[in-house]
Amino acid sequence: MSRDASAARLEAEVEEIVLILRRYGVMPVQRVATLAGADYWHADSDFGRALARAVTLKRIRPLGIDLYEPTEDVAG
C-alpha cells in the first residue's frame, strides 16, 4: 500500500472514531472499536494506532483507563 493510501486510510479511521464519540458521547474504548467495526477494517489498519492518532490530534481525549470523549462540540 502506498504511503498516501495508508495516510488516507488512517485519517478515515480517525474520523470514524471521532464521529462515533460525537454521536454517542463518552464510552469505553472497546465499545468504540465495536461500533467502528474495527474487527473488519483493512488488514493494514490498526485501531490502536487510529485511536492514538485521534488523541494526538486532540480530536478525542481519554478519561481514565479506557473511557474516551470527543473534544469537539456536536453540531446542530
N, CA, C, O and CB atoms as a CASP TS submission, in Angstrom:
PFRMAT TS
TARGET T0000
AUTHOR 0000-0000-0000
METHOD Language model
MODEL 1
PARENT N/A
ATOM      1  N   MET     1       0.862  -1.173   0.000  1.00  0.00           N
ATOM      2  CA  MET     1       0.000   0.000   0.000  1.00  0.00           C
ATOM      3  C   MET     1       0.903   1.230   0.000  1.00  0.00           C
ATOM      4  O   MET     1       1.904   1.279   0.715  1.00  0.00           O
ATOM      5  CB  MET     1      -0.978   0.002   1.235  1.00  0.00           C
ATOM      6  N   SER     2       0.541   2.207  -0.802  1.00  0.00           N
ATOM      7  CA  SER     2       1.340   3.430  -0.861  1.00  0.00           C
ATOM      8  C   SER     2       1.212   4.223   0.429  1.00  0.00           C
ATOM      9  O   SER     2       0.252   4.066   1.184  1.00  0.00           O
ATOM     10  CB  SER     2       0.916   4.293  -2.054  1.00  0.00           C
ATOM     11  N   ARG     3       2.190   5.071   0.663  1.00  0.00           N
ATOM     12  CA  ARG     3       2.177   5.915   1.863  1.00  0.00           C
ATOM     13  C   ARG     3       0.953   6.826   1.862  1.00  0.00           C
ATOM     14  O   ARG     3       0.335   7.034   2.907  1.00  0.00           O
ATOM     15  CB  ARG     3       3.468   6.758   1.950  1.00  0.00           C
ATOM     16  N   ASP     4       0.597   7.374   0.692  1.00  0.00           N
ATOM     17  CA  ASP     4      -0.582   8.243   0.601  1.00  0.00           C
ATOM     18  C   ASP     4      -1.859   7.484   0.935  1.00  0.00           C
ATOM     19  O   ASP     4      -2.723   7.993   1.648  1.00  0.00           O
ATOM     20  CB  ASP     4      -0.690   8.851  -0.800  1.00  0.00           C
ATOM     21  N   ALA     5      -1.974   6.271   0.420  1.00  0.00           N
ATOM     22  CA  ALA     5      -3.165   5.462   0.694  1.00  0.00           C
ATOM     23  C   ALA     5      -3.232   5.092   2.171  1.00  0.00           C
ATOM     24  O   ALA     5      -4.308   5.102   2.769  1.00  0.00           O
ATOM     25  CB  ALA     5      -3.168   4.189  -0.174  1.00  0.00           C
ATOM     26  N   SER     6      -2.092   4.769   2.752  1.00  0.00           N
ATOM     27  CA  SER     6      -2.048   4.425   4.172  1.00  0.00           C
ATOM     28  C   SER     6      -2.433   5.622   5.039  1.00  0.00           C
ATOM     29  O   SER     6      -3.177   5.474   6.008  1.00  0.00           O
ATOM     30  CB  SER     6      -0.651   3.923   4.556  1.00  0.00           C
ATOM     31  N   ALA     7      -1.932   6.801   4.694  1.00  0.00           N
ATOM     32  CA  ALA     7      -2.268   8.021   5.443  1.00  0.00           C
ATOM     33  C   ALA     7      -3.747   8.351   5.299  1.00  0.00           C
ATOM     34  O   ALA     7      -4.389   8.770   6.262  1.00  0.00           O
ATOM     35  CB  ALA     7      -1.414   9.209   4.959  1.00  0.00           C
ATOM     36  N   ALA     8      -4.286   8.165   4.104  1.00  0.00           N
ATOM     37  CA  ALA     8      -5.710   8.439   3.870  1.00  0.00           C
ATOM     38  C   ALA     8      -6.582   7.467   4.660  1.00  0.00           C
ATOM     39  O   ALA     8      -7.607   7.856   5.219  1.00  0.00           O
ATOM     40  CB  ALA     8      -6.040   8.345   2.364  1.00  0.00           C
ATOM     41  N   ARG     9      -6.171   6.212   4.702  1.00  0.00           N
ATOM     42  CA  ARG     9      -6.928   5.207   5.461  1.00  0.00           C
ATOM     43  C   ARG     9      -6.901   5.546   6.948  1.00  0.00           C
ATOM     44  O   ARG     9      -7.929   5.469   7.620  1.00  0.00           O
ATOM     45  CB  ARG     9      -6.352   3.784   5.221  1.00  0.00           C
ATOM     46  N   LEU    10      -5.735   5.918   7.464  1.00  0.00           N
ATOM     47  CA  LEU    10      -5.620   6.286   8.877  1.00  0.00           C
ATOM     48  C   LEU    10      -6.507   7.486   9.184  1.00  0.00           C
ATOM     49  O   LEU    10      -7.188   7.503  10.210  1.00  0.00           O
ATOM     50  CB  LEU    10      -4.152   6.597   9.243  1.00  0.00           C
ATOM     51  N   GLU    11      -6.508   8.477   8.320  1.00  0.00           N
ATOM     52  CA  GLU    11      -7.351   9.664   8.534  1.00  0.00           C
ATOM     53  C   GLU    11      -8.833   9.280   8.551  1.00  0.00           C
ATOM     54  O   GLU    11      -9.597   9.801   9.363  1.00  0.00           O
ATOM     55  CB  GLU    11      -7.088  10.722   7.433  1.00  0.00           C
ATOM     56  N   ALA    12      -9.237   8.382   7.668  1.00  0.00           N
ATOM     57  CA  ALA    12     -10.631   7.926   7.640  1.00  0.00           C
ATOM     58  C   ALA    12     -10.981   7.168   8.923  1.00  0.00           C
ATOM     59  O   ALA    12     -12.088   7.307   9.442  1.00  0.00           O
ATOM     60  CB  ALA    12     -10.880   7.028   6.408  1.00  0.00           C
ATOM     61  N   GLU    13     -10.054   6.379   9.427  1.00  0.00           N
ATOM     62  CA  GLU    13     -10.285   5.639  10.668  1.00  0.00           C
ATOM     63  C   GLU    13     -10.398   6.585  11.860  1.00  0.00           C
ATOM     64  O   GLU    13     -11.252   6.404  12.727  1.00  0.00           O
ATOM     65  CB  GLU    13      -9.157   4.628  10.904  1.00  0.00           C
ATOM     66  N   VAL    14      -9.537   7.587  11.896  1.00  0.00           N
ATOM     67  CA  VAL    14      -9.622   8.606  12.951  1.00  0.00           C
ATOM     68  C   VAL    14     -10.980   9.282  12.894  1.00  0.00           C
ATOM     69  O   VAL    14     -11.632   9.462  13.923  1.00  0.00           O
ATOM     70  CB  VAL    14      -8.487   9.658  12.808  1.00  0.00           C
ATOM     71  N   GLU    15     -11.406   9.653  11.706  1.00  0.00           N
ATOM     72  CA  GLU    15     -12.695  10.334  11.545  1.00  0.00           C
ATOM     73  C   GLU    15     -13.845   9.447  12.014  1.00  0.00           C
ATOM     74  O   GLU    15     -14.792   9.940  12.627  1.00  0.00           O
ATOM     75  CB  GLU    15     -12.909  10.741  10.076  1.00  0.00           C
ATOM     76  N   GLU    16     -13.777   8.161  11.738  1.00  0.00           N
ATOM     77  CA  GLU    16     -14.815   7.222  12.185  1.00  0.00           C
ATOM     78  C   GLU    16     -14.899   7.202  13.712  1.00  0.00           C
ATOM     79  O   GLU    16     -15.992   7.243  14.277  1.00  0.00           O
ATOM     80  CB  GLU    16     -14.529   5.796  11.646  1.00  0.00           C
ATOM     81  N   ILE    17     -13.765   7.142  14.364  1.00  0.00           N
ATOM     82  CA  ILE    17     -13.723   7.151  15.831  1.00  0.00           C
ATOM     83  C   ILE    17     -14.322   8.441  16.374  1.00  0.00           C
ATOM     84  O   ILE    17     -15.134   8.412  17.299  1.00  0.00           O
ATOM     85  CB  ILE    17     -12.276   6.984  16.337  1.00  0.00           C
ATOM     86  N   VAL    18     -13.925   9.564  15.803  1.00  0.00           N
ATOM     87  CA  VAL    18     -14.425  10.871  16.250  1.00  0.00           C
ATOM     88  C   VAL    18     -15.935  10.961  16.063  1.00  0.00           C
ATOM     89  O   VAL    18     -16.645  11.413  16.961  1.00  0.00           O
ATOM     90  CB  VAL    18     -13.727  12.013  15.481  1.00  0.00           C
ATOM     91  N   LEU    19     -16.425  10.538  14.916  1.00  0.00           N
ATOM     92  CA  LEU    19     -17.866  10.609  14.648  1.00  0.00           C
ATOM     93  C   LEU    19     -18.666   9.758  15.629  1.00  0.00           C
ATOM     94  O   LEU    19     -19.734  10.172  16.081  1.00  0.00           O
ATOM     95  CB  LEU    19     -18.160  10.161  13.216  1.00  0.00           C
ATOM     96  N   ILE    20     -18.167   8.595  15.957  1.00  0.00           N
ATOM     97  CA  ILE    20     -18.855   7.728  16.926  1.00  0.00           C
ATOM     98  C   ILE    20     -18.940   8.412  18.283  1.00  0.00           C
ATOM     99  O   ILE    20     -20.002   8.432  18.906  1.00  0.00           O
ATOM    100  CB  ILE    20     -18.128   6.369  17.059  1.00  0.00           C
ATOM    101  N   LEU    21     -17.838   8.965  18.737  1.00  0.00           N
ATOM    102  CA  LEU    21     -17.842   9.627  20.043  1.00  0.00           C
ATOM    103  C   LEU    21     -18.682  10.899  20.036  1.00  0.00           C
ATOM    104  O   LEU    21     -19.309  11.230  21.042  1.00  0.00           O
ATOM    105  CB  LEU    21     -16.420   9.953  20.467  1.00  0.00           C
ATOM    106  N   ARG    22     -18.700  11.604  18.932  1.00  0.00           N
ATOM    107  CA  ARG    22     -19.550  12.795  18.847  1.00  0.00           C
ATOM    108  C   ARG    22     -21.023  12.402  18.888  1.00  0.00           C
ATOM    109  O   ARG    22     -21.850  13.105  19.469  1.00  0.00           O
ATOM    110  CB  ARG    22     -19.246  13.591  17.560  1.00  0.00           C
ATOM    111  N   ARG    23     -21.333  11.290  18.276  1.00  0.00           N
ATOM    112  CA  ARG    23     -22.738  10.858  18.228  1.00  0.00           C
ATOM    113  C   ARG    23     -23.217  10.311  19.567  1.00  0.00           C
ATOM    114  O   ARG    23     -24.317  10.635  20.014  1.00  0.00           O
ATOM    115  CB  ARG    23     -22.924   9.799  17.150  1.00  0.00           C
ATOM    116  N   TYR    24     -22.393   9.483  20.208  1.00  0.00           N
ATOM    117  CA  TYR    24     -22.832   8.765  21.405  1.00  0.00           C
ATOM    118  C   TYR    24     -22.267   9.310  22.713  1.00  0.00           C
ATOM    119  O   TYR    24     -22.771   8.970  23.784  1.00  0.00           O
ATOM    120  CB  TYR    24     -22.459   7.334  21.281  1.00  0.00           C
ATOM    121  N   GLY    25     -21.247  10.137  22.652  1.00  0.00           N
ATOM    122  CA  GLY    25     -20.645  10.679  23.868  1.00  0.00           C
ATOM    123  C   GLY    25     -19.630   9.728  24.482  1.00  0.00           C
ATOM    124  O   GLY    25     -19.116   8.829  23.817  1.00  0.00           O
ATOM    125  N   VAL    26     -19.357   9.939  25.744  1.00  0.00           N
ATOM    126  CA  VAL    26     -18.337   9.163  26.466  1.00  0.00           C
ATOM    127  C   VAL    26     -18.664   7.677  26.398  1.00  0.00           C
ATOM    128  O   VAL    26     -19.805   7.265  26.609  1.00  0.00           O
ATOM    129  CB  VAL    26     -18.238   9.623  27.943  1.00  0.00           C
ATOM    130  N   MET    27     -17.636   6.877  26.098  1.00  0.00           N
ATOM    131  CA  MET    27     -17.831   5.424  26.081  1.00  0.00           C
ATOM    132  C   MET    27     -16.503   4.694  26.194  1.00  0.00           C
ATOM    133  O   MET    27     -15.441   5.258  25.929  1.00  0.00           O
ATOM    134  CB  MET    27     -18.557   4.994  24.803  1.00  0.00           C
ATOM    135  N   PRO    28     -16.581   3.424  26.593  1.00  0.00           N
ATOM    136  CA  PRO    28     -15.369   2.610  26.694  1.00  0.00           C
ATOM    137  C   PRO    28     -14.755   2.353  25.317  1.00  0.00           C
ATOM    138  O   PRO    28     -15.463   2.270  24.313  1.00  0.00           O
ATOM    139  CB  PRO    28     -15.681   1.278  27.388  1.00  0.00           C
ATOM    140  N   VAL    29     -13.454   2.231  25.290  1.00  0.00           N
ATOM    141  CA  VAL    29     -12.733   2.041  24.043  1.00  0.00           C
ATOM    142  C   VAL    29     -13.205   0.786  23.297  1.00  0.00           C
ATOM    143  O   VAL    29     -13.267   0.797  22.068  1.00  0.00           O
ATOM    144  CB  VAL    29     -11.238   1.956  24.317  1.00  0.00           C
ATOM    145  N   GLN    30     -13.534  -0.280  24.004  1.00  0.00           N
ATOM    146  CA  GLN    30     -13.991  -1.498  23.327  1.00  0.00           C
ATOM    147  C   GLN    30     -15.312  -1.275  22.599  1.00  0.00           C
ATOM    148  O   GLN    30     -15.543  -1.847  21.534  1.00  0.00           O
ATOM    149  CB  GLN    30     -14.142  -2.637  24.333  1.00  0.00           C
ATOM    150  N   ARG    31     -16.166  -0.452  23.168  1.00  0.00           N
ATOM    151  CA  ARG    31     -17.443  -0.139  22.511  1.00  0.00           C
ATOM    152  C   ARG    31     -17.201   0.702  21.263  1.00  0.00           C
ATOM    153  O   ARG    31     -17.857   0.500  20.240  1.00  0.00           O
ATOM    154  CB  ARG    31     -18.394   0.607  23.483  1.00  0.00           C
ATOM    155  N   VAL    32     -16.269   1.635  21.341  1.00  0.00           N
ATOM    156  CA  VAL    32     -15.912   2.437  20.164  1.00  0.00           C
ATOM    157  C   VAL    32     -15.410   1.513  19.057  1.00  0.00           C
ATOM    158  O   VAL    32     -15.812   1.649  17.901  1.00  0.00           O
ATOM    159  CB  VAL    32     -14.830   3.505  20.520  1.00  0.00           C
ATOM    160  N   ALA    33     -14.541   0.584  19.408  1.00  0.00           N
ATOM    161  CA  ALA    33     -13.996  -0.356  18.426  1.00  0.00           C
ATOM    162  C   ALA    33     -15.100  -1.185  17.784  1.00  0.00           C
ATOM    163  O   ALA    33     -15.093  -1.408  16.573  1.00  0.00           O
ATOM    164  CB  ALA    33     -12.966  -1.278  19.084  1.00  0.00           C
ATOM    165  N   THR    34     -16.043  -1.639  18.592  1.00  0.00           N
ATOM    166  CA  THR    34     -17.161  -2.430  18.073  1.00  0.00           C
ATOM    167  C   THR    34     -18.010  -1.614  17.110  1.00  0.00           C
ATOM    168  O   THR    34     -18.320  -2.070  16.010  1.00  0.00           O
ATOM    169  CB  THR    34     -18.028  -2.950  19.222  1.00  0.00           C
ATOM    170  N   LEU    35     -18.386  -0.404  17.524  1.00  0.00           N
ATOM    171  CA  LEU    35     -19.221   0.443  16.670  1.00  0.00           C
ATOM    172  C   LEU    35     -18.500   0.850  15.387  1.00  0.00           C
ATOM    173  O   LEU    35     -19.133   1.047  14.350  1.00  0.00           O
ATOM    174  CB  LEU    35     -19.654   1.686  17.432  1.00  0.00           C
ATOM    175  N   ALA    36     -17.178   0.976  15.461  1.00  0.00           N
ATOM    176  CA  ALA    36     -16.387   1.334  14.280  1.00  0.00           C
ATOM    177  C   ALA    36     -16.186   0.136  13.356  1.00  0.00           C
ATOM    178  O   ALA    36     -15.741   0.296  12.220  1.00  0.00           O
ATOM    179  CB  ALA    36     -15.030   1.898  14.703  1.00  0.00           C
ATOM    180  N   GLY    37     -16.509  -1.054  13.837  1.00  0.00           N
ATOM    181  CA  GLY    37     -16.292  -2.253  13.031  1.00  0.00           C
ATOM    182  C   GLY    37     -14.817  -2.569  12.858  1.00  0.00           C
ATOM    183  O   GLY    37     -14.407  -3.109  11.830  1.00  0.00           O
ATOM    184  N   ALA    38     -14.018  -2.231  13.867  1.00  0.00           N
ATOM    185  CA  ALA    38     -12.564  -2.374  13.775  1.00  0.00           C
ATOM    186  C   ALA    38     -12.122  -3.804  13.456  1.00  0.00           C
ATOM    187  O   ALA    38     -11.075  -4.001  12.840  1.00  0.00           O
ATOM    188  CB  ALA    38     -11.928  -1.928  15.071  1.00  0.00           C
ATOM    189  N   ASP    39     -12.896  -4.786  13.862  1.00  0.00           N
ATOM    190  CA  ASP    39     -12.546  -6.179  13.543  1.00  0.00           C
ATOM    191  C   ASP    39     -12.575  -6.443  12.044  1.00  0.00           C
ATOM    192  O   ASP    39     -11.989  -7.420  11.577  1.00  0.00           O
ATOM    193  CB  ASP    39     -13.499  -7.138  14.250  1.00  0.00           C
ATOM    194  N   TYR    40     -13.249  -5.587  11.289  1.00  0.00           N
ATOM    195  CA  TYR    40     -13.408  -5.783   9.849  1.00  0.00           C
ATOM    196  C   TYR    40     -12.626  -4.763   9.030  1.00  0.00           C
ATOM    197  O   TYR    40     -12.762  -4.713   7.808  1.00  0.00           O
ATOM    198  CB  TYR    40     -14.869  -5.714   9.480  1.00  0.00           C
ATOM    199  N   TRP    41     -11.813  -3.954   9.693  1.00  0.00           N
ATOM    200  CA  TRP    41     -11.007  -2.968   8.975  1.00  0.00           C
ATOM    201  C   TRP    41      -9.978  -3.673   8.105  1.00  0.00           C
ATOM    202  O   TRP    41      -9.672  -4.846   8.314  1.00  0.00           O
ATOM    203  CB  TRP    41     -10.312  -2.005   9.961  1.00  0.00           C
ATOM    204  N   HIS    42      -9.457  -2.963   7.147  1.00  0.00           N
ATOM    205  CA  HIS    42      -8.426  -3.444   6.238  1.00  0.00           C
ATOM    206  C   HIS    42      -7.279  -4.074   7.028  1.00  0.00           C
ATOM    207  O   HIS    42      -6.987  -3.651   8.147  1.00  0.00           O
ATOM    208  CB  HIS    42      -7.906  -2.294   5.350  1.00  0.00           C
ATOM    209  N   ALA    43      -6.644  -5.062   6.459  1.00  0.00           N
ATOM    210  CA  ALA    43      -5.563  -5.784   7.144  1.00  0.00           C
ATOM    211  C   ALA    43      -4.424  -4.864   7.592  1.00  0.00           C
ATOM    212  O   ALA    43      -3.763  -5.143   8.593  1.00  0.00           O
ATOM    213  CB  ALA    43      -5.010  -6.863   6.233  1.00  0.00           C
ATOM    214  N   ASP    44      -4.191  -3.780   6.866  1.00  0.00           N
ATOM    215  CA  ASP    44      -3.118  -2.846   7.225  1.00  0.00           C
ATOM    216  C   ASP    44      -3.542  -1.852   8.297  1.00  0.00           C
ATOM    217  O   ASP    44      -2.735  -1.035   8.739  1.00  0.00           O
ATOM    218  CB  ASP    44      -2.655  -2.095   5.997  1.00  0.00           C
ATOM    219  N   SER    45      -4.793  -1.915   8.714  1.00  0.00           N
ATOM    220  CA  SER    45      -5.315  -0.968   9.696  1.00  0.00           C
ATOM    221  C   SER    45      -5.013  -1.427  11.115  1.00  0.00           C
ATOM    222  O   SER    45      -4.776  -2.608  11.367  1.00  0.00           O
ATOM    223  CB  SER    45      -6.821  -0.787   9.514  1.00  0.00           C
ATOM    224  N   ASP    46      -5.025  -0.466  12.039  1.00  0.00           N
ATOM    225  CA  ASP    46      -4.745  -0.746  13.443  1.00  0.00           C
ATOM    226  C   ASP    46      -5.585   0.216  14.278  1.00  0.00           C
ATOM    227  O   ASP    46      -5.322   1.418  14.296  1.00  0.00           O
ATOM    228  CB  ASP    46      -3.208  -0.603  13.769  1.00  0.00           C
ATOM    229  N   PHE    47      -6.599  -0.314  14.971  1.00  0.00           N
ATOM    230  CA  PHE    47      -7.488   0.528  15.759  1.00  0.00           C
ATOM    231  C   PHE    47      -6.715   1.328  16.804  1.00  0.00           C
ATOM    232  O   PHE    47      -6.976   2.516  16.994  1.00  0.00           O
ATOM    233  CB  PHE    47      -8.557  -0.323  16.436  1.00  0.00           C
ATOM    234  N   GLY    48      -5.775   0.689  17.473  1.00  0.00           N
ATOM    235  CA  GLY    48      -4.984   1.375  18.492  1.00  0.00           C
ATOM    236  C   GLY    48      -4.210   2.554  17.924  1.00  0.00           C
ATOM    237  O   GLY    48      -4.108   3.605  18.558  1.00  0.00           O
ATOM    238  N   ARG    49      -3.671   2.376  16.739  1.00  0.00           N
ATOM    239  CA  ARG    49      -2.939   3.470  16.083  1.00  0.00           C
ATOM    240  C   ARG    49      -3.882   4.614  15.740  1.00  0.00           C
ATOM    241  O   ARG    49      -3.540   5.780  15.939  1.00  0.00           O
ATOM    242  CB  ARG    49      -2.233   2.966  14.808  1.00  0.00           C
ATOM    243  N   ALA    50      -5.065   4.291  15.227  1.00  0.00           N
ATOM    244  CA  ALA    50      -6.048   5.327  14.884  1.00  0.00           C
ATOM    245  C   ALA    50      -6.534   6.048  16.142  1.00  0.00           C
ATOM    246  O   ALA    50      -6.711   7.266  16.131  1.00  0.00           O
ATOM    247  CB  ALA    50      -7.247   4.709  14.128  1.00  0.00           C
ATOM    248  N   LEU    51      -6.745   5.308  17.209  1.00  0.00           N
ATOM    249  CA  LEU    51      -7.168   5.907  18.475  1.00  0.00           C
ATOM    250  C   LEU    51      -6.087   6.861  18.994  1.00  0.00           C
ATOM    251  O   LEU    51      -6.384   7.984  19.400  1.00  0.00           O
ATOM    252  CB  LEU    51      -7.468   4.805  19.527  1.00  0.00           C
ATOM    253  N   ALA    52      -4.841   6.406  18.975  1.00  0.00           N
ATOM    254  CA  ALA    52      -3.729   7.243  19.433  1.00  0.00           C
ATOM    255  C   ALA    52      -3.587   8.492  18.572  1.00  0.00           C
ATOM    256  O   ALA    52      -3.304   9.575  19.083  1.00  0.00           O
ATOM    257  CB  ALA    52      -2.420   6.447  19.418  1.00  0.00           C
ATOM    258  N   ARG    53      -3.782   8.342  17.276  1.00  0.00           N
ATOM    259  CA  ARG    53      -3.692   9.500  16.369  1.00  0.00           C
ATOM    260  C   ARG    53      -4.796  10.504  16.677  1.00  0.00           C
ATOM    261  O   ARG    53      -4.552  11.711  16.672  1.00  0.00           O
ATOM    262  CB  ARG    53      -3.782   9.047  14.889  1.00  0.00           C
ATOM    263  N   ALA    54      -5.998  10.026  16.944  1.00  0.00           N
ATOM    264  CA  ALA    54      -7.110  10.916  17.285  1.00  0.00           C
ATOM    265  C   ALA    54      -6.812  11.691  18.563  1.00  0.00           C
ATOM    266  O   ALA    54      -7.166  12.865  18.673  1.00  0.00           O
ATOM    267  CB  ALA    54      -8.413  10.116  17.444  1.00  0.00           C
ATOM    268  N   VAL    55      -6.167  11.045  19.527  1.00  0.00           N
ATOM    269  CA  VAL    55      -5.775  11.721  20.772  1.00  0.00           C
ATOM    270  C   VAL    55      -4.676  12.743  20.480  1.00  0.00           C
ATOM    271  O   VAL    55      -4.742  13.875  20.958  1.00  0.00           O
ATOM    272  CB  VAL    55      -5.290  10.691  21.836  1.00  0.00           C
ATOM    273  N   THR    56      -3.675  12.354  19.704  1.00  0.00           N
ATOM    274  CA  THR    56      -2.576  13.255  19.353  1.00  0.00           C
ATOM    275  C   THR    56      -3.086  14.507  18.652  1.00  0.00           C
ATOM    276  O   THR    56      -2.589  15.608  18.887  1.00  0.00           O
ATOM    277  CB  THR    56      -1.564  12.536  18.462  1.00  0.00           C
ATOM    278  N   LEU    57      -4.076  14.330  17.794  1.00  0.00           N
ATOM    279  CA  LEU    57      -4.662  15.460  17.062  1.00  0.00           C
ATOM    280  C   LEU    57      -5.642  16.258  17.921  1.00  0.00           C
ATOM    281  O   LEU    57      -6.200  17.263  17.479  1.00  0.00           O
ATOM    282  CB  LEU    57      -5.371  14.959  15.811  1.00  0.00           C
ATOM    283  N   LYS    58      -5.838  15.792  19.155  1.00  0.00           N
ATOM    284  CA  LYS    58      -6.768  16.431  20.103  1.00  0.00           C
ATOM    285  C   LYS    58      -8.215  16.434  19.597  1.00  0.00           C
ATOM    286  O   LYS    58      -8.987  17.349  19.883  1.00  0.00           O
ATOM    287  CB  LYS    58      -6.324  17.865  20.378  1.00  0.00           C
ATOM    288  N   ARG    59      -8.560  15.388  18.840  1.00  0.00           N
ATOM    289  CA  ARG    59      -9.934  15.216  18.365  1.00  0.00           C
ATOM    290  C   ARG    59     -10.772  14.503  19.415  1.00  0.00           C
ATOM    291  O   ARG    59     -11.987  14.688  19.490  1.00  0.00           O
ATOM    292  CB  ARG    59      -9.960  14.430  17.041  1.00  0.00           C
ATOM    293  N   ILE    60     -10.099  13.676  20.235  1.00  0.00           N
ATOM    294  CA  ILE    60     -10.737  12.980  21.351  1.00  0.00           C
ATOM    295  C   ILE    60      -9.786  13.053  22.537  1.00  0.00           C
ATOM    296  O   ILE    60      -8.615  13.400  22.385  1.00  0.00           O
ATOM    297  CB  ILE    60     -11.085  11.484  20.985  1.00  0.00           C
ATOM    298  N   ARG    61     -10.305  12.721  23.731  1.00  0.00           N
ATOM    299  CA  ARG    61      -9.422  12.687  24.900  1.00  0.00           C
ATOM    300  C   ARG    61      -9.805  11.505  25.783  1.00  0.00           C
ATOM    301  O   ARG    61     -10.977  11.143  25.894  1.00  0.00           O
ATOM    302  CB  ARG    61      -9.502  14.022  25.702  1.00  0.00           C
ATOM    303  N   PRO    62      -8.788  10.912  26.411  1.00  0.00           N
ATOM    304  CA  PRO    62      -9.053   9.808  27.334  1.00  0.00           C
ATOM    305  C   PRO    62      -9.568  10.336  28.664  1.00  0.00           C
ATOM    306  O   PRO    62      -9.171  11.406  29.127  1.00  0.00           O
ATOM    307  CB  PRO    62      -7.787   8.968  27.552  1.00  0.00           C
ATOM    308  N   LEU    63     -10.447   9.571  29.257  1.00  0.00           N
ATOM    309  CA  LEU    63     -10.965   9.854  30.600  1.00  0.00           C
ATOM    310  C   LEU    63     -10.691   8.620  31.436  1.00  0.00           C
ATOM    311  O   LEU    63     -11.496   7.689  31.438  1.00  0.00           O
ATOM    312  CB  LEU    63     -12.512  10.214  30.583  1.00  0.00           C
ATOM    313  N   GLY    64      -9.605   8.590  32.126  1.00  0.00           N
ATOM    314  CA  GLY    64      -9.268   7.409  32.902  1.00  0.00           C
ATOM    315  C   GLY    64      -8.637   6.339  32.037  1.00  0.00           C
ATOM    316  O   GLY    64      -7.986   6.628  31.033  1.00  0.00           O
ATOM    317  N   ILE    65      -8.840   5.104  32.444  1.00  0.00           N
ATOM    318  CA  ILE    65      -8.140   3.988  31.813  1.00  0.00           C
ATOM    319  C   ILE    65      -8.681   3.635  30.435  1.00  0.00           C
ATOM    320  O   ILE    65      -7.895   3.471  29.502  1.00  0.00           O
ATOM    321  CB  ILE    65      -8.218   2.784  32.696  1.00  0.00           C
ATOM    322  N   ASP    66      -9.991   3.512  30.276  1.00  0.00           N
ATOM    323  CA  ASP    66     -10.497   3.054  28.978  1.00  0.00           C
ATOM    324  C   ASP    66     -11.687   3.844  28.446  1.00  0.00           C
ATOM    325  O   ASP    66     -12.347   3.394  27.509  1.00  0.00           O
ATOM    326  CB  ASP    66     -10.881   1.624  29.079  1.00  0.00           C
ATOM    327  N   LEU    67     -11.973   4.995  29.013  1.00  0.00           N
ATOM    328  CA  LEU    67     -13.068   5.834  28.520  1.00  0.00           C
ATOM    329  C   LEU    67     -12.523   6.962  27.657  1.00  0.00           C
ATOM    330  O   LEU    67     -11.446   7.497  27.920  1.00  0.00           O
ATOM    331  CB  LEU    67     -13.887   6.408  29.691  1.00  0.00           C
ATOM    332  N   TYR    68     -13.280   7.315  26.625  1.00  0.00           N
ATOM    333  CA  TYR    68     -12.904   8.408  25.731  1.00  0.00           C
ATOM    334  C   TYR    68     -14.105   9.297  25.484  1.00  0.00           C
ATOM    335  O   TYR    68     -15.253   8.862  25.575  1.00  0.00           O
ATOM    336  CB  TYR    68     -12.346   7.867  24.397  1.00  0.00           C
ATOM    337  N   GLU    69     -13.816  10.568  25.165  1.00  0.00           N
ATOM    338  CA  GLU    69     -14.861  11.514  24.800  1.00  0.00           C
ATOM    339  C   GLU    69     -14.354  12.380  23.659  1.00  0.00           C
ATOM    340  O   GLU    69     -13.146  12.542  23.488  1.00  0.00           O
ATOM    341  CB  GLU    69     -15.284  12.386  26.017  1.00  0.00           C
ATOM    342  N   PRO    70     -15.273  12.939  22.877  1.00  0.00           N
ATOM    343  CA  PRO    70     -14.848  13.852  21.811  1.00  0.00           C
ATOM    344  C   PRO    70     -14.430  15.188  22.413  1.00  0.00           C
ATOM    345  O   PRO    70     -14.902  15.569  23.485  1.00  0.00           O
ATOM    346  CB  PRO    70     -15.983  14.057  20.772  1.00  0.00           C
ATOM    347  N   THR    71     -13.557  15.886  21.732  1.00  0.00           N
ATOM    348  CA  THR    71     -13.156  17.214  22.197  1.00  0.00           C
ATOM    349  C   THR    71     -13.890  18.306  21.441  1.00  0.00           C
ATOM    350  O   THR    71     -13.816  19.480  21.807  1.00  0.00           O
ATOM    351  CB  THR    71     -11.650  17.400  22.046  1.00  0.00           C
ATOM    352  N   GLU    72     -14.593  17.925  20.394  1.00  0.00           N
ATOM    353  CA  GLU    72     -15.300  18.895  19.564  1.00  0.00           C
ATOM    354  C   GLU    72     -16.767  18.940  19.955  1.00  0.00           C
ATOM    355  O   GLU    72     -17.345  17.936  20.371  1.00  0.00           O
ATOM    356  CB  GLU    72     -15.152  18.551  18.071  1.00  0.00           C
ATOM    357  N   ASP    73     -17.352  20.105  19.818  1.00  0.00           N
ATOM    358  CA  ASP    73     -18.789  20.231  20.057  1.00  0.00           C
ATOM    359  C   ASP    73     -19.552  19.500  18.973  1.00  0.00           C
ATOM    360  O   ASP    73     -19.139  19.471  17.814  1.00  0.00           O
ATOM    361  CB  ASP    73     -19.214  21.713  20.111  1.00  0.00           C
ATOM    362  N   VAL    74     -20.656  18.917  19.357  1.00  0.00           N
ATOM    363  CA  VAL    74     -21.537  18.262  18.392  1.00  0.00           C
ATOM    364  C   VAL    74     -22.334  19.340  17.681  1.00  0.00           C
ATOM    365  O   VAL    74     -22.970  20.177  18.321  1.00  0.00           O
ATOM    366  CB  VAL    74     -22.485  17.225  19.086  1.00  0.00           C
ATOM    367  N   ALA    75     -22.298  19.317  16.374  1.00  0.00           N
ATOM    368  CA  ALA    75     -23.004  20.330  15.586  1.00  0.00           C
ATOM    369  C   ALA    75     -24.501  20.087  15.635  1.00  0.00           C
ATOM    370  O   ALA    75     -24.975  18.951  15.666  1.00  0.00           O
ATOM    371  CB  ALA    75     -22.514  20.329  14.127  1.00  0.00           C
ATOM    372  N   GLY    76     -25.230  21.198  15.642  1.00  0.00           N
ATOM    373  CA  GLY    76     -26.648  21.159  15.450  1.00  0.00           C
ATOM    374  C   GLY    76     -27.491  20.803  16.558  1.00  0.00           C
ATOM    375  O   GLY    76     -28.713  20.764  16.416  1.00  0.00           O
TER
END
